[in-house]
Amino acid sequence: MKTEISMCEEKSEEICKQAEEVCKRAVVKFGETKQWDMAIEEFAELTKCLVKYRRYDKNRVWRQKTLEEVCDCYIMLRQIQLMLGTTTEEMHRLMTYKIKNLEALMVKDDPERGLNKAKK
């Protein structure tokens, strides 16, 4: 019997595979130059939404617009990875390194707030 979590994981995997194919096709169809420009534009739109979300006291409309821009940025980030020719392993290695740096920063500022403490 499938649990809700396993069904959610399957759906996420399905969405990731679909997104991967669409992102590859977008880079081919529109070309790298246009997709670099689109990435910059999407990140600028997210910046604008973040400011407005905070300015308007985190209201529901700006929350939704911000989430939509976050999704657009995720899509563009995947296209950037494709255009840079990165591997999943390379990205995981770099993310692990960056997360460890963030944890070290938190522990340095306040040893009681590190991720290792939060797990207990």
C-alpha positions as CSV (number, residue, x, y, z in Angstrom):
1,M,0.0,0.0,0.0
2,K,1.4,3.4,-1.0
3,T,1.7,6.0,1.7
4,E,0.9,9.7,1.0
5,I,4.6,10.4,1.3
6,S,5.6,7.8,-1.3
7,M,2.9,9.1,-3.7
8,C,4.2,12.6,-3.2
9,E,7.8,11.5,-3.9
10,E,6.6,9.7,-7.1
11,K,4.8,12.8,-8.2
12,S,7.9,14.9,-7.5
13,E,10.1,12.6,-9.5
14,E,7.6,12.7,-12.4
15,I,7.5,16.5,-12.3
16,C,11.3,16.6,-12.2
17,K,11.7,14.3,-15.2
18,Q,9.1,16.4,-17.2
19,A,10.8,19.7,-16.1
20,E,14.2,18.3,-17.2
21,E,13.0,17.5,-20.7
22,V,11.2,20.9,-21.1
23,C,14.2,22.8,-19.9
24,K,16.5,21.0,-22.3
25,R,14.1,21.7,-25.2
26,A,13.8,25.4,-24.1
27,V,17.5,25.9,-24.3
28,V,17.6,24.3,-27.8
29,K,14.6,26.2,-29.1
30,F,15.3,29.7,-27.7
31,G,19.1,29.5,-27.6
32,E,21.5,30.1,-24.7
33,T,21.8,33.8,-25.2
34,K,18.0,34.3,-24.8
35,Q,17.8,32.0,-21.9
36,W,20.6,33.8,-20.0
37,D,18.7,37.0,-20.6
38,M,15.5,35.3,-19.4
39,A,17.2,34.1,-16.3
40,I,18.3,37.6,-15.4
41,E,14.7,38.9,-16.1
42,E,13.1,36.2,-13.9
43,F,15.6,36.9,-11.0
44,A,14.7,40.6,-11.3
45,E,11.0,39.8,-11.1
46,L,11.6,37.7,-8.0
47,T,13.5,40.5,-6.4
48,K,10.6,42.9,-7.1
49,C,8.1,40.4,-5.6
50,L,10.2,39.9,-2.5
51,V,10.3,43.7,-1.9
52,K,6.6,44.0,-2.4
53,Y,5.8,41.0,-0.3
54,R,7.7,42.5,2.6
55,R,6.4,46.0,2.0
56,Y,2.7,45.0,1.9
57,D,3.0,43.0,5.2
58,K,3.2,39.6,3.6
59,N,-0.3,39.7,2.1
60,R,-1.8,36.8,0.3
61,V,-1.6,38.3,-3.2
62,W,2.1,39.1,-3.0
63,R,2.7,35.7,-1.4
64,Q,1.2,34.0,-4.5
65,K,3.1,36.2,-6.9
66,T,6.3,35.6,-5.1
67,L,5.8,31.8,-5.1
68,E,5.2,31.9,-8.9
69,E,8.4,33.9,-9.4
70,V,10.3,31.4,-7.2
71,C,9.0,28.6,-9.5
72,D,10.1,30.6,-12.6
73,C,13.6,31.0,-11.0
74,Y,13.8,27.3,-10.3
75,I,13.1,26.5,-13.9
76,M,15.7,29.1,-15.0
77,L,18.3,27.7,-12.6
78,R,17.9,24.3,-14.1
79,Q,18.4,25.8,-17.5
80,I,21.6,27.5,-16.3
81,Q,22.8,24.2,-15.0
82,L,22.2,22.7,-18.4
83,M,24.0,25.5,-20.2
84,L,27.0,25.3,-17.8
85,G,27.1,21.6,-18.4
86,T,27.0,20.7,-14.7
87,T,26.3,17.2,-13.4
88,T,23.9,16.3,-10.6
89,E,26.9,15.0,-8.6
90,E,28.7,18.3,-9.0
91,M,25.7,20.3,-7.9
92,H,25.1,18.0,-4.9
93,R,28.8,18.3,-3.9
94,L,28.6,22.1,-4.1
95,M,25.3,22.3,-2.2
96,T,26.7,20.1,0.5
97,Y,29.7,22.4,0.8
98,K,27.5,25.6,0.9
99,I,25.2,24.1,3.5
100,K,28.1,23.1,5.7
101,N,29.4,26.7,5.4
102,L,26.0,28.1,6.4
103,E,25.9,25.7,9.4
104,A,29.4,26.8,10.4
105,L,28.3,30.4,10.2
106,M,25.3,29.7,12.5
107,V,27.4,27.8,15.0
108,K,30.1,30.5,15.0
109,D,27.5,33.2,15.8
110,D,25.6,31.0,18.3
111,P,26.7,27.5,19.1
112,E,23.2,26.6,20.4
113,R,21.6,27.3,17.0
114,G,23.7,25.0,14.8
115,L,21.9,22.3,12.8
116,N,23.4,19.6,15.0
117,K,21.7,21.1,18.0
118,A,18.4,21.5,16.1
119,K,18.3,17.7,15.5
120,K,18.2,16.9,19.2
